[in-house]
Amino acid sequence: MSRFRLHRGWREPDGLVTDHVMSEQVIEATCASEAVSAVLGEGDFLVGDEANLAWLTDADGVLVWSLRLDDEDTVPSR
């Protein structure tokens, strides 16, 4: 089994990612696609007013998946 970690943050209109949050949950899966399936089941963490970007990294910190949630020119709720 491999270990993956879920992150989310706020992507500004210029592409800068701010307000990075890392989930404390480590996802153990046999491959990246299985980990993505597990992440998509974690809708409560992905959906929120304070995040419009989510991504998954492997045990070495390498990006294996990302999802941009809404490209509207808005600001994060505080």
C-alpha positions as CSV (number, residue, x, y, z in Angstrom):
1,M,0.0,0.0,0.0
2,S,1.1,3.5,-0.8
3,R,0.4,6.6,1.3
4,F,-1.2,9.8,-0.1
5,R,-2.1,13.1,1.6
6,L,-5.0,15.5,0.7
7,H,-4.4,19.2,0.5
8,R,-6.7,22.2,-0.3
9,G,-6.2,25.9,-0.7
10,W,-7.4,29.1,-2.3
11,R,-6.3,29.8,-5.9
12,E,-6.2,33.5,-6.7
13,P,-7.2,34.7,-10.2
14,D,-3.5,35.1,-11.0
15,G,-2.8,31.5,-10.1
16,L,-1.2,32.0,-6.7
17,V,-2.3,29.4,-4.2
18,T,-2.8,30.8,-0.7
19,D,-4.4,29.5,2.6
20,H,-3.0,26.0,2.1
21,V,-4.6,23.4,4.4
22,M,-3.4,19.8,4.7
23,S,-5.7,17.1,5.8
24,E,-4.5,15.1,8.8
25,Q,-5.9,12.0,7.1
26,V,-3.4,9.8,5.3
27,I,-5.0,7.8,2.5
28,E,-3.6,4.3,2.0
29,A,-4.2,2.9,-1.4
30,T,-2.6,0.5,-3.9
31,C,-2.2,3.2,-6.5
32,A,-2.9,6.9,-7.3
33,S,-6.2,6.2,-9.0
34,E,-7.5,4.3,-6.0
35,A,-6.4,7.2,-3.8
36,V,-8.3,9.7,-6.0
37,S,-11.5,7.6,-5.7
38,A,-11.1,7.7,-1.9
39,V,-10.5,11.5,-2.0
40,L,-13.7,12.0,-4.1
41,G,-15.6,10.2,-1.4
42,E,-14.4,12.9,1.1
43,G,-16.7,15.6,-0.3
44,D,-17.0,17.4,3.1
45,F,-13.3,18.2,2.9
46,L,-13.2,19.2,-0.8
47,V,-16.3,21.4,-0.7
48,G,-16.1,24.6,1.3
49,D,-16.3,28.3,1.0
50,E,-12.6,28.7,2.0
51,A,-11.2,26.5,-0.7
52,N,-11.4,26.3,-4.5
53,L,-8.4,24.0,-5.1
54,A,-7.7,20.5,-3.9
55,W,-4.8,18.2,-4.6
56,L,-3.3,14.9,-3.6
57,T,0.4,14.1,-3.1
58,D,2.2,10.8,-2.7
59,A,4.5,9.9,0.2
60,D,7.4,11.9,-1.5
61,G,5.2,15.0,-1.8
62,V,4.8,14.6,-5.6
63,L,1.5,15.9,-7.0
64,V,-0.6,13.0,-8.3
65,W,-4.0,14.7,-8.8
66,S,-5.6,18.1,-8.5
67,L,-9.0,19.7,-8.9
68,R,-9.9,23.3,-9.3
69,L,-13.3,23.9,-7.9
70,D,-14.6,27.2,-9.2
71,D,-12.8,29.7,-11.3
72,E,-15.1,32.6,-10.5
73,D,-13.3,35.8,-9.5
74,T,-14.4,35.6,-5.8
75,V,-12.6,35.9,-2.5
76,P,-12.5,33.2,0.2
77,S,-15.0,33.6,3.0
78,R,-13.5,34.3,6.4
